[in-house]
Amino acid sequence: MIPEGWERTTIGEHVHVLTGFAFKSSDYSDGPDDIRLLRGDNVAQHRIRWRDAKKLPQEKAQGLDRFALKLGDFVIALDRTWIPAGVKIAEVNEADLPCLLVQRVARLRSKPSLEQSLMRQFFGGHGFEQYVKSVQTETAVPHMSPNDLRDLSILLPPLQEQKHIAETLEIWDRAIDKVEALIANARAQKQALMQQLLPQGTAPPRKRLPGFSGEWKEYSLGSLGETYGGLTGKSKEDFGSGSQFITYKNVFENGFIDPTNVGRVKVEQGERQHAIRKGDILFTTSSETPEEVGMSSVVTHEAEATYLNSFCFGFRPASADKIRPLFAGHFFRSAPVRRRISALAQGSTRYNIAKSALLKLKFHLPDADEQDALANVLSGCDTELSKLKGQLAVLRQEKAALMQQLLTGKRRVKLPESEVA
């Protein structure tokens, strides 16, 4: 039942959807006053990144004013719109201006009938991510069309109620922003501690824990174990039920696998698939940027009949005496090791890492006892991070539940008497 005064409509009725202009690579320039071009490669999940930005000379930008982006516009990549890490949609900030919109990217700008702050809630919610996943094509280059965006169905209240709904949800956004800032600070403190306790390249650690003085020995990753692949031969229909599998996002976001955050996939008896084991180190094989390729996560729980997604591969140490699981979870996420892994990335629009290259990577390790001691110290940092992440998860769940109620009219905001018709 539609609440009184509300309407069932589509985003296209209340949002201007514009795609960018076609350009030639021969037009690229790099002058200090040239205009940046916002391409699909520049759009990440909830942020715009200007690494390897392309520019257009001022004189060639003449007559392209309609493609100039403004503060508060939303931009969404139309190719590979949904990636395992989420939807490639971002809001334009002051630091992004000036810039021009190019082909295969859509700009979303609210019309007077839709409160800008409420549009932000529509495009930032879980429901929009699920919609994008449902309409994105399964071609060699998955994509969605501008009409897919325009056809998104929504329930829309009157403008006065839109404003107050957005203000209510923004209370949760501010609380979420505060906790995210605390998490970022805790991560920075942990990285600073790792810079002292772990080697920086071939240099020894700046600081040793009391009671340890033994030499750190050099190993190649390949000398410590062997790799295995993720799921193979699966189609969209195979997912949603059946055995557990570790998602790309779980590996990407966590130094240690979260056993509660799994997907489901049908695996028939006798089917040749690799199951993960406790102590395995899982690596992502590709990403939108070289800095994010080869992210690692360690399995620290007993995993029975649990598989790995096809965008990752697993590494199984031959012995836990050479590389301890808890230590590995911190070590492979440390800044020096991440820089060395990122340097192995190959690609232009999407970056990949070869298992063979990663297996040749050499690094220094202490003995098992010192690894355990270091892991205990760094795990103390993770305890604080875990508490903060728990708070963040609760806030996000509360906001998602509130959005579901407010954006369907099941729960109404109370308007000031002066605004009641």
N, C-alpha and C positions, 0 to 999 in steps of 0.2 A: 504493500500500500504506500503510495506516494504522499508524504506530508503536505498539508495544506500550504499553498503558496510556493511549493517547490515544483520543479519540472524535470522530467527525464529527457536528457538531451545528449549531445556528443561534444567532445572537446572542440571539434572543428567549427561548431557554432559560436564558440566563445574565445577561441585562440587563433591568432594569425599564424599559419604554418607556411614558412617560406624556405625553399631550398636555395643553395648558393649558385654562383655562376661558374661556367666552365672556364678553365684557364690552361695555358700552355706552359710546359716546364721551361721553355725558352724565355718566358717572361720573368722568371725568378730573378731577384736581385738581392743585394745585401747592404744597401746604403743605410746610414743611421736614421734617416728621415723616411725611409720606405715603410709601407704599410704591411703588417703581418697578415697572413692568410690563415684562417682557421679551417684546417682540414680534419678529416675523420681521425687521423693519427694523433691529433692534438686533444681529442676528447677522451677522458678517462672516466672512471666511476666517481661522480660528484666533484670532479675538478678538471680544469683545463691545464695542460702541460705544454710548455713552449719549447721543449727540447727539439733541436733541429727544425726550428720554425722557418717557413718559407715566406718571402716578402715580395711585394709588388711595387714597382716604382710609382712615385706620386703621380706622374703624368699619365700612367696607364690606369690609375685608379679613378680618373675623372669619369663621371657619369655612372659610377657604381654605388652611389649614395644609398640606394635601397638595400644594398647588401651589407651596409655598415651596422655592426652590432652595437647595442646599447646596454647600459647597466641594468641588470635584472633580467635580461633575456635568458632563455634556456636554449641550449644547443644539444642536439643528439646525433650521434653518428648513425647513419643509415646502413652501413655495412658492418657486420659483426656487432650489431647493436647490443645484444646480450652476450656476455662472455662469462666464464665460470666465476669471475670475481664480482659480477653484477652488471647493471645497465650502464652503457657509456653515455651518460647524460650529465650535464654540468650547468651551473648558473654563471653568467658573465659578471665578473667583478671589475673594479676600477683598474686593477693591475693588468687586466687583459686588453684594455682599450688603448689606442684604436686598433681595430682589426676588421677584416672583411670575411664574410661567409662564402665558402666555395662549395662546389658540387659534392653530393653524397653526404652532406651535413644539412640538417633541418634546424631552422630557428623557430622557437615557440615564444610568441609575445601575446600577452592577454589583451582581449578587447575590453571596452568599458563595462561589459556585462559580467566580467569575472574579476574578482579581487586578485591583484597580483600575488599577495601573500598566500591566498588559498590555492592558486595555481602551483605554487611551490610545494604545497602539501600533496596535491594530486600526483605530481611527477616524482616526488621523493619517497612515496609510499611503497609498501610491499606489493600492493595490488597492481601498480603500474609495471613493476618488474615481472610479475606473472603474466600480465597481458603481453608484454614484449616477447617473452619466451613463447607464448602461444601463437603469435603471428609471424615471427621471424622465419624466413624460408630455410629449407634444409639443403640448399644448393652448395656448390663448392665454396662460394663466398656468401655465407648467410646474411640476409639483409631484410629490411622492412621498408615499406613505401610511405611517403607522406600521407597517403589516404588511410593507411593503417593507423597513423596518429590521429587523423581527423575523426575516424570512426569509433574511437574509444568512448564507450557509453559511461555517462556519469549522472548522478542526481545533483541538481543545483538549487540551492536555496536563494532567496532574495539577497540583494547586495548587502543590506544591513546585517543580516544573519551570517553571510559569508565572512564579513570582517571579524565578527566576534568569535566565530568558529576558528578562524586562523589565529586570532590572538590567544585563544585557549590552548591551541596546539603548540604555539610558540613558547609557552611556559615550559612545556616538556622539552622543546628544542634547546632552550637556554640551559636547562639542567643537564641535558645530554652533552652539550658543548663543554660544560664545566668538567664533567667526569672524563670526557675525551682528552681535555687538556691535562688533567692529572695523570692519565695513562701515558700520554706523550712524554711528560716530565719523568715518570717512573722508568720508562724505557730508556730515556736519555741517560739517567743515572746508572742504569744497568750497563749500558754501552760504555760509559766512562770507566766503570769498574773493570769490565772485560778488557779495555785497552791497557789497563795496568797488569792484569793477571794472565793475559794470553799474549803469545808472540805477535809482533807486528811484522809480518813477512818472515824473513830469515833471522831477524833480531830476537834475542831472548826476551822473556817477559820482563817488564820494568820492576815488578814486585813479585816475590815468592811468598807463599803462605808459610807460617812458622813450622819448622821441622822438615822442610823439603829443600833439597839442594841438588838432586840428581839431574843428569843431563837429559834434555828433551831430544828424542830421536826422530829422524826423518823417515816418513813413509809415503808411498803413493797410495791413493785410495784403492786402486785396483789390487794392491798387494794384501789388502785387509779383508777382502770378500768378493762377492759376485753380484751382478745385477739381474733383475727380472722385469718384465713388462707389465703394463696394466691390462685392463679388460680389452678383449678383441672380439670382433664379429658381432657386436651388439647394435641393435637399431632402437629407435625411439620407443617402440612398443615394448621393449624388454625392461624398461625402467619404470619404477613406481611400486613394485612389489617383489618379494623374494628375499634373496640373501643380502646381507649388508655389504656396502662398498664405501670406501673412503673417498670423499669428494675432493675435487681440485681445491676448492675454497678452504677446506679443512687443512690441507697441506700448506697452502699459501699463507694462511693467517696464523698458524700455530707452530711453535717450536716443538711441541709435543702433541700428538694426535688427540683430538677430543673424541672419545669413544661414543659420546651421546649424539654427535653431529654426523650422522651417516645417511647415505642414500640407500635405495633398494634396487636390486637388479635380479632378473631371473637367470639362474645358472642351473642347467640341467645336470642330472647325475652322470658322471663320466666325462663331462665337458672339460677340456683342457684350459684351465684358467689358473693363474698364480694367486694363492691366498697369502696374505701378509702374516707375519709372525712378530711376537714380542722381540724387541731389539732391532728390528729393521729400520733403516733410514729411508724415507720417501722423498723424492725430488720432483719438482715440477719441470716439465720439459720445454715449455714455451710461455711467452708473455708478450704484452704490448710494448715493453721497454726492456733493454738489456739489464737494467738495474734490478728488475724483478724476476729474471729468469733463474732457474735452478734453486728456487727456495726449498728449504728442507724441513722435514718434520719427523720426529722419532716415535715409533710405536712403543709405548711403555706399559701397555695392558695386554692381558691374555686375549688374543683375537682368534676366534674359532670361525672358520668358513666366512671370512671377511676379505673382500677383494679390493683392488685399487683401480681408480678411474683411468681412462685411456690417455689422459693428458699428463700422466706422471709415470715414473718408473721407480722401482724399489731397489735398495742395496742391502744385502744381507751379510753382515760381518761374519767371518769364519770363527772368530773367538771374541768374547766380550772382555777378555783380558787385555787386548790391544786397544780397543776403543769402547769405553763404557757408554751405555745408552743415555744416561742422564747427562754425562759430559758432552756427548755428541750433539744433544739437543741445543745446548748453549754454543758449543764451538762452531758449528756450521752456520749459525745465525750471527756470529760476531762480525763486526765491520771489516776486519782484514780479510777473513775468509770470503765474505760476501763480495768484496771488491775483486778478488781473484776469480771467483766463479762467474761474476758478471762479465769479466774480460773475455770469457770463452763464448759469449753469446754471438750468434750469427743471424743475419737477416737485415731487412730494411723496414718493411711495414709491420712485420711480426718477427719476434726474435726466438730462436731455438738454441738448445744446447745439446751437443752430441754426447752420448754416454761415454764413448771412447775417450773424448777429451777430458771429461770429468774424472775418469778412472786414472788418467795420467797425472792429475793434480797432486803435487807433493806438499806436505806440511809436517810440522813437528808436534809430537805428542809426549807428554810425561808418562810415567808409569801409572798403573791402575790405581794405586792408593792416592796419588796426587790428583788424578782425574776425579776420583770420588770426593776428595776434599774440596776441589774447585767447584764441582757440581753442587755440593751442599751450600756453599756460599752464594752462588748465583741463583740457586733455587729459592733462597730467602727473598731475593728480589722478586722472583716470580710469585711468591705468596702474596705480596702486596699488590702486584699486578692482577692476580686472580681475583682478589677482593674487589678491586676497581672494575674489572670486567664484569663481575657479577652484578654490581650496581648498575653498570651500563646496560646489561641485558634486561634487568628488571624495568628500567626506565623506558627502554625501547618497546618492551612488551606492553607496558602500561599505555604508551602513546599509541601503539598499533591498535589496541583494544578500544581506546578512546576514539581514534579516527574511524574505526568501523562503525561506532555508534553515532558519531557526529555527522559523518558524511553520508549516512543513510537516513538520518532523521529519527533514528530510534531513541536518541537522546538529544534534547534541544538545549541550546544555550539560552540563558535568560537575558533578554534585551533590556537596556535602560528604559524607563517609562517614557522618556522623551523621544525614543525611537519606535515605540509601539504604535502602529497605525490605529 
